[in-house]
Amino acid sequence: MLLLVGSIRAIGKQDVLFGVHRIHRLLQTKMADEEPVDPKQYLEDTCKPKCVRPLHAYQACIKRIKGDETGHKHCTGQYFDYWKCIDDCVALKLFDKLK
């Protein structure tokens, strides 16, 4: 510790501060080069088991309209219900992780 304090006095506080800022900038550059990870996909995967009921409703609808040749029947409502359930679950966790 004395060696460090003595070297700071010998070098000067400005030089030490410059060195600290340079290291900080180097670390930021290193972190900026890494590929950012989107936590939303992970959170969606963890929330899917909680939304089984809307998923089963959507899958039942798909089976029910499978033979429809007219194209008038659809499962859009069930699809949106399923993803709303997932989005509601993710929203509780995702915004805590955002900066």
Distance bins in CASP14 RR format, pairs under 12 A and 6 or more apart:
PFRMAT RR
TARGET T0000
AUTHOR 0000-0000-0000
RMODE 2
METHOD distances of the structure
MODEL  1
1 7 0 0 0 0 0 1 0 0 0 0 0
1 8 0 0 0 0 0 1 0 0 0 0 0
2 8 0 0 0 0 0 1 0 0 0 0 0
2 9 0 0 0 0 0 1 0 0 0 0 0
3 9 0 0 0 0 0 1 0 0 0 0 0
3 10 0 0 0 0 0 1 0 0 0 0 0
4 10 0 0 0 0 0 1 0 0 0 0 0
4 11 0 0 0 0 0 1 0 0 0 0 0
4 16 0 0 0 0 1 0 0 0 0 0 0
5 11 0 0 0 0 0 1 0 0 0 0 0
5 12 0 0 0 0 0 1 0 0 0 0 0
5 13 0 0 0 0 0 1 0 0 0 0 0
5 16 0 0 0 0 0 1 0 0 0 0 0
6 12 0 0 0 0 1 0 0 0 0 0 0
6 13 0 0 0 0 0 1 0 0 0 0 0
6 16 0 0 0 0 0 1 0 0 0 0 0
7 13 0 0 0 0 0 1 0 0 0 0 0
7 15 0 0 0 0 1 0 0 0 0 0 0
7 16 0 0 0 0 1 0 0 0 0 0 0
8 14 0 0 0 0 0 1 0 0 0 0 0
8 15 0 0 0 0 1 0 0 0 0 0 0
8 16 1 0 1 0 0 0 0 0 0 0 0
8 17 0 0 0 0 0 1 0 0 0 0 0
8 19 0 0 0 0 0 1 0 0 0 0 0
8 20 0 0 0 0 0 1 0 0 0 0 0
9 15 0 0 0 0 0 1 0 0 0 0 0
9 16 0 0 0 0 1 0 0 0 0 0 0
10 16 0 0 0 0 0 1 0 0 0 0 0
11 17 0 0 0 0 0 1 0 0 0 0 0
11 18 0 0 0 0 1 0 0 0 0 0 0
11 19 0 0 0 0 1 0 0 0 0 0 0
11 20 0 0 0 0 0 1 0 0 0 0 0
12 18 0 0 0 0 1 0 0 0 0 0 0
12 19 0 0 0 0 0 1 0 0 0 0 0
13 19 0 0 0 0 0 1 0 0 0 0 0
13 20 0 0 0 0 0 1 0 0 0 0 0
14 20 0 0 0 0 0 1 0 0 0 0 0
14 21 0 0 0 0 0 1 0 0 0 0 0
15 21 0 0 0 0 0 1 0 0 0 0 0
15 22 0 0 0 0 0 1 0 0 0 0 0
16 22 0 0 0 0 0 1 0 0 0 0 0
16 23 0 0 0 0 0 1 0 0 0 0 0
17 23 0 0 0 0 0 1 0 0 0 0 0
17 24 0 0 0 0 0 1 0 0 0 0 0
18 24 0 0 0 0 0 1 0 0 0 0 0
18 25 0 0 0 0 0 1 0 0 0 0 0
19 25 0 0 0 0 1 0 0 0 0 0 0
19 26 0 0 0 0 1 0 0 0 0 0 0
20 26 0 0 0 0 0 1 0 0 0 0 0
20 27 0 0 0 0 0 1 0 0 0 0 0
21 27 0 0 0 0 0 1 0 0 0 0 0
21 28 0 0 0 0 0 1 0 0 0 0 0
22 28 0 0 0 0 0 1 0 0 0 0 0
22 29 0 0 0 0 0 1 0 0 0 0 0
23 29 0 0 0 0 0 1 0 0 0 0 0
23 30 0 0 0 0 0 1 0 0 0 0 0
24 30 0 0 0 0 0 1 0 0 0 0 0
24 31 0 0 0 0 0 1 0 0 0 0 0
25 31 0 0 0 0 0 1 0 0 0 0 0
25 32 0 0 0 0 0 1 0 0 0 0 0
26 32 0 0 0 0 0 1 0 0 0 0 0
26 33 0 0 0 0 0 1 0 0 0 0 0
27 33 0 0 0 0 0 1 0 0 0 0 0
27 34 0 0 0 0 0 1 0 0 0 0 0
28 34 0 0 0 0 0 1 0 0 0 0 0
31 37 0 0 0 0 0 1 0 0 0 0 0
36 99 0 0 0 0 0 1 0 0 0 0 0
37 43 0 0 0 0 0 1 0 0 0 0 0
37 97 0 0 0 0 0 1 0 0 0 0 0
38 44 0 0 0 0 0 1 0 0 0 0 0
38 45 0 0 0 0 0 1 0 0 0 0 0
38 90 0 0 0 0 0 1 0 0 0 0 0
38 94 0 0 0 0 1 0 0 0 0 0 0
38 97 0 0 0 0 0 1 0 0 0 0 0
38 98 0 0 0 0 0 1 0 0 0 0 0
39 45 0 0 0 0 0 1 0 0 0 0 0
39 46 0 0 0 0 0 1 0 0 0 0 0
39 47 0 0 0 0 0 1 0 0 0 0 0
39 90 0 0 0 0 1 0 0 0 0 0 0
39 93 0 0 0 0 1 0 0 0 0 0 0
39 94 1 0 0 1 0 0 0 0 0 0 0
39 95 0 0 0 0 0 1 0 0 0 0 0
39 96 0 0 0 0 1 0 0 0 0 0 0
39 97 1 0 1 0 0 0 0 0 0 0 0
39 98 0 0 0 0 1 0 0 0 0 0 0
39 99 0 0 0 0 0 1 0 0 0 0 0
40 46 0 0 0 0 0 1 0 0 0 0 0
40 47 0 0 0 0 0 1 0 0 0 0 0
40 86 0 0 0 0 0 1 0 0 0 0 0
40 87 0 0 0 0 1 0 0 0 0 0 0
40 89 0 0 0 0 0 1 0 0 0 0 0
40 90 1 0 0 1 0 0 0 0 0 0 0
40 91 0 0 0 0 1 0 0 0 0 0 0
40 93 0 0 0 0 1 0 0 0 0 0 0
40 94 1 0 1 0 0 0 0 0 0 0 0
40 95 0 0 0 0 0 1 0 0 0 0 0
40 97 0 0 0 0 1 0 0 0 0 0 0
40 98 0 0 0 0 1 0 0 0 0 0 0
41 47 0 0 0 0 0 1 0 0 0 0 0
41 48 0 0 0 0 0 1 0 0 0 0 0
41 86 0 0 0 0 0 1 0 0 0 0 0
41 90 0 0 0 0 1 0 0 0 0 0 0
41 94 0 0 0 0 0 1 0 0 0 0 0
42 48 0 0 0 0 0 1 0 0 0 0 0
42 90 0 0 0 0 1 0 0 0 0 0 0
42 93 0 0 0 0 1 0 0 0 0 0 0
42 94 0 0 0 0 1 0 0 0 0 0 0
42 97 0 0 0 0 1 0 0 0 0 0 0
43 50 0 0 0 0 0 1 0 0 0 0 0
43 86 0 0 0 0 1 0 0 0 0 0 0
43 87 0 0 0 0 0 1 0 0 0 0 0
43 88 0 0 0 0 0 1 0 0 0 0 0
43 89 1 0 0 1 0 0 0 0 0 0 0
43 90 1 0 1 0 0 0 0 0 0 0 0
43 91 0 0 0 0 1 0 0 0 0 0 0
43 92 0 0 0 0 1 0 0 0 0 0 0
43 93 1 0 1 0 0 0 0 0 0 0 0
43 94 1 0 1 0 0 0 0 0 0 0 0
43 95 0 0 0 0 0 1 0 0 0 0 0
43 96 0 0 0 0 0 1 0 0 0 0 0
43 97 0 0 0 0 1 0 0 0 0 0 0
43 98 0 0 0 0 0 1 0 0 0 0 0
44 50 0 0 0 0 0 1 0 0 0 0 0
44 51 0 0 0 0 1 0 0 0 0 0 0
44 82 0 0 0 0 0 1 0 0 0 0 0
44 83 0 0 0 0 1 0 0 0 0 0 0
44 85 0 0 0 0 0 1 0 0 0 0 0
44 86 1 0 1 0 0 0 0 0 0 0 0
44 87 0 0 0 0 1 0 0 0 0 0 0
44 88 0 0 0 0 0 1 0 0 0 0 0
44 89 0 0 0 0 1 0 0 0 0 0 0
44 90 1 0 1 0 0 0 0 0 0 0 0
44 91 0 0 0 0 0 1 0 0 0 0 0
44 93 0 0 0 0 0 1 0 0 0 0 0
44 94 0 0 0 0 1 0 0 0 0 0 0
45 51 0 0 0 0 0 1 0 0 0 0 0
45 86 0 0 0 0 1 0 0 0 0 0 0
45 89 0 0 0 0 0 1 0 0 0 0 0
45 90 0 0 0 0 1 0 0 0 0 0 0
45 93 0 0 0 0 0 1 0 0 0 0 0
46 86 0 0 0 0 1 0 0 0 0 0 0
46 89 0 0 0 0 1 0 0 0 0 0 0
46 90 0 0 0 0 1 0 0 0 0 0 0
46 92 0 0 0 0 0 1 0 0 0 0 0
46 93 0 0 0 0 1 0 0 0 0 0 0
46 94 0 0 0 0 0 1 0 0 0 0 0
47 54 0 0 0 0 0 1 0 0 0 0 0
47 55 0 0 0 0 0 1 0 0 0 0 0
47 82 0 0 0 0 0 1 0 0 0 0 0
47 83 0 0 0 0 0 1 0 0 0 0 0
47 84 0 0 0 0 0 1 0 0 0 0 0
47 85 1 0 0 1 0 0 0 0 0 0 0
47 86 1 0 1 0 0 0 0 0 0 0 0
47 87 0 0 0 0 1 0 0 0 0 0 0
47 88 0 0 0 0 1 0 0 0 0 0 0
47 89 1 1 0 0 0 0 0 0 0 0 0
47 90 1 0 1 0 0 0 0 0 0 0 0
47 91 0 0 0 0 1 0 0 0 0 0 0
47 92 0 0 0 0 1 0 0 0 0 0 0
47 93 0 0 0 0 1 0 0 0 0 0 0
47 94 0 0 0 0 1 0 0 0 0 0 0
48 54 0 0 0 0 0 1 0 0 0 0 0
48 55 1 0 0 1 0 0 0 0 0 0 0
48 82 0 0 0 0 1 0 0 0 0 0 0
48 83 0 0 0 0 0 1 0 0 0 0 0
48 85 0 0 0 0 1 0 0 0 0 0 0
48 86 1 0 0 1 0 0 0 0 0 0 0
48 87 0 0 0 0 0 1 0 0 0 0 0
48 89 0 0 0 0 1 0 0 0 0 0 0
48 90 0 0 0 0 0 1 0 0 0 0 0
49 55 0 0 0 0 1 0 0 0 0 0 0
49 85 0 0 0 0 0 1 0 0 0 0 0
49 86 0 0 0 0 0 1 0 0 0 0 0
49 89 0 0 0 0 1 0 0 0 0 0 0
50 82 0 0 0 0 0 1 0 0 0 0 0
50 85 1 0 0 1 0 0 0 0 0 0 0
50 86 0 0 0 0 1 0 0 0 0 0 0
50 87 0 0 0 0 0 1 0 0 0 0 0
50 88 0 0 0 0 1 0 0 0 0 0 0
50 89 1 0 1 0 0 0 0 0 0 0 0
50 90 0 0 0 0 0 1 0 0 0 0 0
50 92 0 0 0 0 0 1 0 0 0 0 0
50 93 0 0 0 0 0 1 0 0 0 0 0
51 57 0 0 0 0 0 1 0 0 0 0 0
51 58 0 0 0 0 1 0 0 0 0 0 0
51 78 0 0 0 0 0 1 0 0 0 0 0
51 79 0 0 0 0 0 1 0 0 0 0 0
51 81 0 0 0 0 1 0 0 0 0 0 0
51 82 1 0 0 1 0 0 0 0 0 0 0
51 83 0 0 0 0 1 0 0 0 0 0 0
51 84 0 0 0 0 1 0 0 0 0 0 0
51 85 1 1 0 0 0 0 0 0 0 0 0
51 86 1 0 1 0 0 0 0 0 0 0 0
51 87 0 0 0 0 1 0 0 0 0 0 0
51 88 0 0 0 0 1 0 0 0 0 0 0
51 89 1 0 0 1 0 0 0 0 0 0 0
51 90 0 0 0 0 0 1 0 0 0 0 0
52 58 0 0 0 0 0 1 0 0 0 0 0
52 59 0 0 0 0 0 1 0 0 0 0 0
52 82 0 0 0 0 1 0 0 0 0 0 0
52 85 0 0 0 0 1 0 0 0 0 0 0
52 86 0 0 0 0 0 1 0 0 0 0 0
52 89 0 0 0 0 0 1 0 0 0 0 0
53 59 0 0 0 0 0 1 0 0 0 0 0
53 60 0 0 0 0 0 1 0 0 0 0 0
53 78 0 0 0 0 0 1 0 0 0 0 0
53 81 0 0 0 0 1 0 0 0 0 0 0
53 82 0 0 0 0 1 0 0 0 0 0 0
53 85 0 0 0 0 1 0 0 0 0 0 0
54 60 0 0 0 0 0 1 0 0 0 0 0
54 61 0 0 0 0 0 1 0 0 0 0 0
54 75 0 0 0 0 0 1 0 0 0 0 0
54 77 0 0 0 0 1 0 0 0 0 0 0
54 78 1 0 0 1 0 0 0 0 0 0 0
54 79 0 0 0 0 1 0 0 0 0 0 0
54 80 0 0 0 0 1 0 0 0 0 0 0
54 81 1 0 1 0 0 0 0 0 0 0 0
54 82 1 0 1 0 0 0 0 0 0 0 0
54 83 0 0 0 0 1 0 0 0 0 0 0
54 84 1 0 0 1 0 0 0 0 0 0 0
54 85 1 0 1 0 0 0 0 0 0 0 0
54 86 0 0 0 0 1 0 0 0 0 0 0
54 87 0 0 0 0 0 1 0 0 0 0 0
54 88 0 0 0 0 0 1 0 0 0 0 0
54 89 0 0 0 0 0 1 0 0 0 0 0
55 61 0 0 0 0 0 1 0 0 0 0 0
55 62 0 0 0 0 0 1 0 0 0 0 0
55 75 0 0 0 0 0 1 0 0 0 0 0
55 78 0 0 0 0 1 0 0 0 0 0 0
55 79 0 0 0 0 1 0 0 0 0 0 0
55 81 0 0 0 0 1 0 0 0 0 0 0
55 82 1 0 1 0 0 0 0 0 0 0 0
55 83 0 0 0 0 0 1 0 0 0 0 0
55 85 0 0 0 0 1 0 0 0 0 0 0
55 86 0 0 0 0 1 0 0 0 0 0 0
56 62 0 0 0 0 0 1 0 0 0 0 0
56 63 0 0 0 0 0 1 0 0 0 0 0
56 78 0 0 0 0 1 0 0 0 0 0 0
56 81 0 0 0 0 0 1 0 0 0 0 0
56 82 0 0 0 0 1 0 0 0 0 0 0
56 85 0 0 0 0 0 1 0 0 0 0 0
57 63 0 0 0 0 0 1 0 0 0 0 0
57 64 0 0 0 0 0 1 0 0 0 0 0
57 75 0 0 0 0 1 0 0 0 0 0 0
57 77 0 0 0 0 1 0 0 0 0 0 0
57 78 1 0 1 0 0 0 0 0 0 0 0
57 79 0 0 0 0 1 0 0 0 0 0 0
57 80 0 0 0 0 0 1 0 0 0 0 0
57 81 1 0 0 1 0 0 0 0 0 0 0
57 82 1 0 0 1 0 0 0 0 0 0 0
57 85 0 0 0 0 0 1 0 0 0 0 0
58 64 0 0 0 0 0 1 0 0 0 0 0
58 65 0 0 0 0 0 1 0 0 0 0 0
58 74 0 0 0 0 0 1 0 0 0 0 0
58 75 1 0 1 0 0 0 0 0 0 0 0
58 76 0 0 0 0 1 0 0 0 0 0 0
58 77 0 0 0 0 1 0 0 0 0 0 0
58 78 1 1 0 0 0 0 0 0 0 0 0
58 79 1 0 1 0 0 0 0 0 0 0 0
58 80 0 0 0 0 1 0 0 0 0 0 0
58 81 1 0 0 1 0 0 0 0 0 0 0
58 82 1 0 1 0 0 0 0 0 0 0 0
58 83 0 0 0 0 1 0 0 0 0 0 0
58 84 0 0 0 0 0 1 0 0 0 0 0
58 85 0 0 0 0 0 1 0 0 0 0 0
58 86 0 0 0 0 0 1 0 0 0 0 0
59 65 0 0 0 0 0 1 0 0 0 0 0
59 66 0 0 0 0 0 1 0 0 0 0 0
59 75 0 0 0 0 1 0 0 0 0 0 0
59 78 0 0 0 0 1 0 0 0 0 0 0
59 79 0 0 0 0 0 1 0 0 0 0 0
59 82 0 0 0 0 1 0 0 0 0 0 0
60 66 0 0 0 0 0 1 0 0 0 0 0
60 75 0 0 0 0 1 0 0 0 0 0 0
60 78 0 0 0 0 1 0 0 0 0 0 0
60 82 0 0 0 0 0 1 0 0 0 0 0
61 68 0 0 0 0 0 1 0 0 0 0 0
61 73 0 0 0 0 1 0 0 0 0 0 0
61 74 0 0 0 0 1 0 0 0 0 0 0
61 75 1 1 0 0 0 0 0 0 0 0 0
61 76 0 0 0 0 1 0 0 0 0 0 0
61 77 0 0 0 0 1 0 0 0 0 0 0
61 78 1 0 1 0 0 0 0 0 0 0 0
61 79 0 0 0 0 1 0 0 0 0 0 0
61 80 0 0 0 0 0 1 0 0 0 0 0
61 81 0 0 0 0 0 1 0 0 0 0 0
61 82 0 0 0 0 0 1 0 0 0 0 0
62 68 0 0 0 0 0 1 0 0 0 0 0
62 73 0 0 0 0 0 1 0 0 0 0 0
62 74 0 0 0 0 1 0 0 0 0 0 0
62 75 1 0 1 0 0 0 0 0 0 0 0
62 76 0 0 0 0 0 1 0 0 0 0 0
62 77 0 0 0 0 0 1 0 0 0 0 0
62 78 0 0 0 0 1 0 0 0 0 0 0
62 79 0 0 0 0 1 0 0 0 0 0 0
62 82 0 0 0 0 0 1 0 0 0 0 0
63 73 0 0 0 0 0 1 0 0 0 0 0
63 75 0 0 0 0 1 0 0 0 0 0 0
63 78 0 0 0 0 0 1 0 0 0 0 0
64 73 1 0 0 1 0 0 0 0 0 0 0
64 74 0 0 0 0 0 1 0 0 0 0 0
64 75 0 0 0 0 1 0 0 0 0 0 0
64 78 0 0 0 0 0 1 0 0 0 0 0
65 71 0 0 0 0 1 0 0 0 0 0 0
65 72 0 0 0 0 1 0 0 0 0 0 0
65 73 1 0 1 0 0 0 0 0 0 0 0
65 74 1 0 0 1 0 0 0 0 0 0 0
65 75 1 0 0 1 0 0 0 0 0 0 0
65 76 0 0 0 0 0 1 0 0 0 0 0
65 78 0 0 0 0 0 1 0 0 0 0 0
66 73 0 0 0 0 1 0 0 0 0 0 0
66 75 0 0 0 0 0 1 0 0 0 0 0
67 73 0 0 0 0 1 0 0 0 0 0 0
68 74 0 0 0 0 1 0 0 0 0 0 0
68 75 0 0 0 0 0 1 0 0 0 0 0
74 80 0 0 0 0 0 1 0 0 0 0 0
75 81 0 0 0 0 1 0 0 0 0 0 0
75 82 0 0 0 0 1 0 0 0 0 0 0
76 82 0 0 0 0 0 1 0 0 0 0 0
76 83 0 0 0 0 0 1 0 0 0 0 0
77 83 0 0 0 0 1 0 0 0 0 0 0
77 84 0 0 0 0 1 0 0 0 0 0 0
78 84 0 0 0 0 0 1 0 0 0 0 0
78 85 0 0 0 0 0 1 0 0 0 0 0
79 85 0 0 0 0 0 1 0 0 0 0 0
79 86 0 0 0 0 0 1 0 0 0 0 0
80 86 0 0 0 0 0 1 0 0 0 0 0
80 87 0 0 0 0 1 0 0 0 0 0 0
81 87 0 0 0 0 0 1 0 0 0 0 0
81 88 0 0 0 0 0 1 0 0 0 0 0
82 88 0 0 0 0 0 1 0 0 0 0 0
82 89 0 0 0 0 0 1 0 0 0 0 0
83 89 0 0 0 0 0 1 0 0 0 0 0
83 90 0 0 0 0 1 0 0 0 0 0 0
84 90 0 0 0 0 0 1 0 0 0 0 0
84 91 0 0 0 0 0 1 0 0 0 0 0
85 91 0 0 0 0 0 1 0 0 0 0 0
86 92 0 0 0 0 0 1 0 0 0 0 0
86 93 0 0 0 0 0 1 0 0 0 0 0
86 94 0 0 0 0 0 1 0 0 0 0 0
87 93 0 0 0 0 0 1 0 0 0 0 0
87 94 0 0 0 0 1 0 0 0 0 0 0
87 95 0 0 0 0 0 1 0 0 0 0 0
88 94 0 0 0 0 0 1 0 0 0 0 0
90 96 0 0 0 0 0 1 0 0 0 0 0
90 97 0 0 0 0 0 1 0 0 0 0 0
90 98 0 0 0 0 0 1 0 0 0 0 0
91 97 0 0 0 0 0 1 0 0 0 0 0
91 98 0 0 0 0 0 1 0 0 0 0 0
END
